[in-house]
């Protein structure tokens, strides 16, 4: 994110309260990995519930699990081998200008 010119702050999931985050007038929140499940993620789940309706969210790994759970998804164990921490190729065919990666350098 820094390489793209973004200014950002990094906080541990138990370092601030959601109320403190609200006072920062955030332009967006990126919730990233951590050990365990979304239930073990400090204020991450509460952040999604309270800020999600008004602040853009992006979840990576456990962050995506928090977003899914907050909006009614069920997080289940994969029937495949462990896949976290492993890199894999990602393919996408994004058409139009409103996609997730629109406006980003290729």
MODELLER restraints for C-alpha pairs under 7 A, 6 or more apart:
rsr = mdl.restraints
at = mdl.atoms
rsr.add(forms.Gaussian(group=physical.xy_distance, feature=features.Distance(at['CA:13:A'], at['CA:41:A']), mean=6.38, stdev=0.5))
rsr.add(forms.Gaussian(group=physical.xy_distance, feature=features.Distance(at['CA:13:A'], at['CA:42:A']), mean=4.88, stdev=0.5))
rsr.add(forms.Gaussian(group=physical.xy_distance, feature=features.Distance(at['CA:13:A'], at['CA:43:A']), mean=5.56, stdev=0.5))
rsr.add(forms.Gaussian(group=physical.xy_distance, feature=features.Distance(at['CA:13:A'], at['CA:44:A']), mean=6.17, stdev=0.5))
rsr.add(forms.Gaussian(group=physical.xy_distance, feature=features.Distance(at['CA:14:A'], at['CA:42:A']), mean=5.15, stdev=0.5))
rsr.add(forms.Gaussian(group=physical.xy_distance, feature=features.Distance(at['CA:14:A'], at['CA:43:A']), mean=6.22, stdev=0.5))
rsr.add(forms.Gaussian(group=physical.xy_distance, feature=features.Distance(at['CA:17:A'], at['CA:43:A']), mean=6.89, stdev=0.5))
rsr.add(forms.Gaussian(group=physical.xy_distance, feature=features.Distance(at['CA:18:A'], at['CA:43:A']), mean=6.83, stdev=0.5))
rsr.add(forms.Gaussian(group=physical.xy_distance, feature=features.Distance(at['CA:18:A'], at['CA:47:A']), mean=5.82, stdev=0.5))
rsr.add(forms.Gaussian(group=physical.xy_distance, feature=features.Distance(at['CA:27:A'], at['CA:55:A']), mean=6.55, stdev=0.5))
rsr.add(forms.Gaussian(group=physical.xy_distance, feature=features.Distance(at['CA:28:A'], at['CA:55:A']), mean=5.53, stdev=0.5))
rsr.add(forms.Gaussian(group=physical.xy_distance, feature=features.Distance(at['CA:28:A'], at['CA:56:A']), mean=4.76, stdev=0.5))
rsr.add(forms.Gaussian(group=physical.xy_distance, feature=features.Distance(at['CA:28:A'], at['CA:57:A']), mean=5.86, stdev=0.5))
rsr.add(forms.Gaussian(group=physical.xy_distance, feature=features.Distance(at['CA:29:A'], at['CA:56:A']), mean=6.38, stdev=0.5))
rsr.add(forms.Gaussian(group=physical.xy_distance, feature=features.Distance(at['CA:29:A'], at['CA:57:A']), mean=4.94, stdev=0.5))
rsr.add(forms.Gaussian(group=physical.xy_distance, feature=features.Distance(at['CA:29:A'], at['CA:58:A']), mean=6.34, stdev=0.5))
rsr.add(forms.Gaussian(group=physical.xy_distance, feature=features.Distance(at['CA:30:A'], at['CA:57:A']), mean=5.92, stdev=0.5))
rsr.add(forms.Gaussian(group=physical.xy_distance, feature=features.Distance(at['CA:30:A'], at['CA:58:A']), mean=4.77, stdev=0.5))
rsr.add(forms.Gaussian(group=physical.xy_distance, feature=features.Distance(at['CA:30:A'], at['CA:59:A']), mean=5.78, stdev=0.5))
rsr.add(forms.Gaussian(group=physical.xy_distance, feature=features.Distance(at['CA:31:A'], at['CA:44:A']), mean=6.96, stdev=0.5))
rsr.add(forms.Gaussian(group=physical.xy_distance, feature=features.Distance(at['CA:31:A'], at['CA:58:A']), mean=6.30, stdev=0.5))
rsr.add(forms.Gaussian(group=physical.xy_distance, feature=features.Distance(at['CA:31:A'], at['CA:59:A']), mean=4.85, stdev=0.5))
rsr.add(forms.Gaussian(group=physical.xy_distance, feature=features.Distance(at['CA:31:A'], at['CA:60:A']), mean=6.22, stdev=0.5))
rsr.add(forms.Gaussian(group=physical.xy_distance, feature=features.Distance(at['CA:31:A'], at['CA:63:A']), mean=4.49, stdev=0.5))
rsr.add(forms.Gaussian(group=physical.xy_distance, feature=features.Distance(at['CA:32:A'], at['CA:59:A']), mean=5.98, stdev=0.5))
rsr.add(forms.Gaussian(group=physical.xy_distance, feature=features.Distance(at['CA:32:A'], at['CA:60:A']), mean=4.75, stdev=0.5))
rsr.add(forms.Gaussian(group=physical.xy_distance, feature=features.Distance(at['CA:32:A'], at['CA:61:A']), mean=6.32, stdev=0.5))
rsr.add(forms.Gaussian(group=physical.xy_distance, feature=features.Distance(at['CA:32:A'], at['CA:62:A']), mean=6.24, stdev=0.5))
rsr.add(forms.Gaussian(group=physical.xy_distance, feature=features.Distance(at['CA:32:A'], at['CA:63:A']), mean=4.92, stdev=0.5))
rsr.add(forms.Gaussian(group=physical.xy_distance, feature=features.Distance(at['CA:33:A'], at['CA:60:A']), mean=6.16, stdev=0.5))
rsr.add(forms.Gaussian(group=physical.xy_distance, feature=features.Distance(at['CA:33:A'], at['CA:61:A']), mean=5.28, stdev=0.5))
rsr.add(forms.Gaussian(group=physical.xy_distance, feature=features.Distance(at['CA:33:A'], at['CA:62:A']), mean=4.86, stdev=0.5))
rsr.add(forms.Gaussian(group=physical.xy_distance, feature=features.Distance(at['CA:33:A'], at['CA:63:A']), mean=6.14, stdev=0.5))
rsr.add(forms.Gaussian(group=physical.xy_distance, feature=features.Distance(at['CA:34:A'], at['CA:41:A']), mean=6.99, stdev=0.5))
rsr.add(forms.Gaussian(group=physical.xy_distance, feature=features.Distance(at['CA:34:A'], at['CA:62:A']), mean=6.26, stdev=0.5))
rsr.add(forms.Gaussian(group=physical.xy_distance, feature=features.Distance(at['CA:37:A'], at['CA:62:A']), mean=6.80, stdev=0.5))
rsr.add(forms.Gaussian(group=physical.xy_distance, feature=features.Distance(at['CA:38:A'], at['CA:45:A']), mean=6.70, stdev=0.5))
rsr.add(forms.Gaussian(group=physical.xy_distance, feature=features.Distance(at['CA:38:A'], at['CA:62:A']), mean=6.17, stdev=0.5))
rsr.add(forms.Gaussian(group=physical.xy_distance, feature=features.Distance(at['CA:38:A'], at['CA:65:A']), mean=6.21, stdev=0.5))
rsr.add(forms.Gaussian(group=physical.xy_distance, feature=features.Distance(at['CA:38:A'], at['CA:66:A']), mean=5.22, stdev=0.5))
rsr.add(forms.Gaussian(group=physical.xy_distance, feature=features.Distance(at['CA:44:A'], at['CA:66:A']), mean=6.79, stdev=0.5))
rsr.add(forms.Gaussian(group=physical.xy_distance, feature=features.Distance(at['CA:45:A'], at['CA:66:A']), mean=5.24, stdev=0.5))
rsr.add(forms.Gaussian(group=physical.xy_distance, feature=features.Distance(at['CA:45:A'], at['CA:70:A']), mean=6.48, stdev=0.5))
rsr.add(forms.Gaussian(group=physical.xy_distance, feature=features.Distance(at['CA:48:A'], at['CA:67:A']), mean=6.09, stdev=0.5))
rsr.add(forms.Gaussian(group=physical.xy_distance, feature=features.Distance(at['CA:48:A'], at['CA:70:A']), mean=6.57, stdev=0.5))
rsr.add(forms.Gaussian(group=physical.xy_distance, feature=features.Distance(at['CA:49:A'], at['CA:70:A']), mean=5.92, stdev=0.5))
rsr.add(forms.Gaussian(group=physical.xy_distance, feature=features.Distance(at['CA:59:A'], at['CA:67:A']), mean=6.82, stdev=0.5))
rsr.add(forms.Gaussian(group=physical.xy_distance, feature=features.Distance(at['CA:65:A'], at['CA:75:A']), mean=6.69, stdev=0.5))
rsr.add(forms.Gaussian(group=physical.xy_distance, feature=features.Distance(at['CA:69:A'], at['CA:75:A']), mean=6.76, stdev=0.5))
